[in-house]
Amino acid sequence: MVVASKTNTSTRRTGEGAEQVRRLVSVIVLVNERAESLVELYEEYSAPLRTNGIDHEFIFVAQPWFSRLLEPVRSLARNGTPIRAVELAQPSTEATLVKVGAKVAQGDILVTLPSYRRVEASALPTLIEQVEAGVDLALARRWPRSDSWINRIQSRLFHALLGRLSGERLEDVACGVRAMRPELLDQITIYGDFYRFLPLFALREGYRVAEFDCPQHPKDRGRRIYSPGVYLRRMIDVLGLYFLLRFTDKPLRFFGLIGSVVCLAGAGILVVLLAQRLAGYGIADRPLLLLGVVLLVLGTQAVALGLMGEIIVHLHASGRRGYRLRSSAASTGHPDPRKDGSD
């Protein structure tokens, strides 16, 4: 059920009394793929914000080949509509689009939307309200799902694999409709196609992340079957995510484990061949000899790569903080004035 936000103001105490400070919400629309009419998108998703009295601005960040779609929203902006259109000069990734939008955003809360419908517009006030209530990152989960059974099977398999590798259970990482605090993007490093996994990185850093059921949009019900290359790239992304979440501070455990297994396999083959050679059998023309040598060399290289990673982590360890404080208090029970809550 969607709960309307009753207020979007906060109270700031000053020496002369209480001062009402209105929050501004920046809605960043990522014009990256499957783009629909941006004017219709704006009208549909801005309506519930106006109804609930939420001050807002829309920022459309587009890849260069979508420049023609920006012209109608630029016309609205010239007429005083709270819209800004940003066009990149060269093709870039979704993470870059988000960073560019966040850089020009002026809001206290950021909302990200794809340039196509995922959930009903009425879900936005709910996500914004949850961030105002203390959640650092509020995710829209399309529920109940009413799209093709193929889409649902793909989603379940993807999230089952994601949960298995990351250790975190989220139901709809790929939805893309999110509300968050701006500092989240400042503190978490995302690049390439890893923006879709931002909730998992946020959970690792100790941020409050929650999913909320939102009605699925009728236009999101079409069957989607991608090319084999897309599925392969997703698998590579998941493998990279697994490494970054589990082995960023200890790369030798990842490469050392792989290298040790490969080395043992190669060494085992060579020992067997050595025993056969001592027994009088010829091994010069045996393909297993080449395989054993290759496995031994590859395993050694993997271990060496892990050692180099450990050296890099060690050299940079003094310049980075491996933790983030959610709260801190002095022994007297008073809040620590040096607390920033973002490291």
Summary of the structure (lengths in Angstrom):
residues: 343
radius of gyration: 25.7
end to end distance: 34.5
largest distance: 98.5
contacts: 1023
relative contact order: 0.10
helix: 50%
strand: 17%
